[in-house]
């Protein structure tokens, strides 16, 4: 593999097939199969999701936003 990690510059990156779970607050997890690129030096993981998991995450985020407007816990953005 000739790709390099854009964070640390290492060439020690691999595509690893895995199942990922995204667990929004107060919602059931969204599971997605993927092959993210993982830097084995600094741990950066880069991936894209298919439309189905994105749609589910979007719906749950909207539900949480509505809950927040009604006085629930606010969402936290990960940078």
ChimeraX attribute file (.defattr): number of C-alpha atoms within 10 A of each C-alpha:
attribute: neighborCount
match mode: 1-to-1
recipient: residues
	/A:1	8
	/A:2	7
	/A:3	13
	/A:4	15
	/A:5	21
	/A:6	10
	/A:7	10
	/A:8	12
	/A:9	13
	/A:10	14
	/A:11	15
	/A:12	15
	/A:13	21
	/A:14	18
	/A:15	15
	/A:16	12
	/A:17	11
	/A:18	11
	/A:19	11
	/A:20	15
	/A:21	13
	/A:22	13
	/A:23	13
	/A:24	15
	/A:25	14
	/A:26	10
	/A:27	13
	/A:28	11
	/A:29	15
	/A:30	17
	/A:31	15
	/A:32	15
	/A:33	13
	/A:34	16
	/A:35	16
	/A:36	19
	/A:37	20
	/A:38	18
	/A:39	23
	/A:40	14
	/A:41	13
	/A:42	14
	/A:43	13
	/A:44	15
	/A:45	15
	/A:46	12
	/A:47	10
	/A:48	10
	/A:49	14
	/A:50	10
	/A:51	9
	/A:52	12
	/A:53	16
	/A:54	14
	/A:55	13
	/A:56	14
	/A:57	19
	/A:58	12
	/A:59	12
	/A:60	20
	/A:61	16
	/A:62	12
	/A:63	14
	/A:64	20
	/A:65	16
	/A:66	13
	/A:67	14
	/A:68	13
	/A:69	11
	/A:70	9
	/A:71	9
	/A:72	11
	/A:73	13
	/A:74	13
	/A:75	13
	/A:76	8
	/A:77	5
	/A:78	4
	/A:79	3
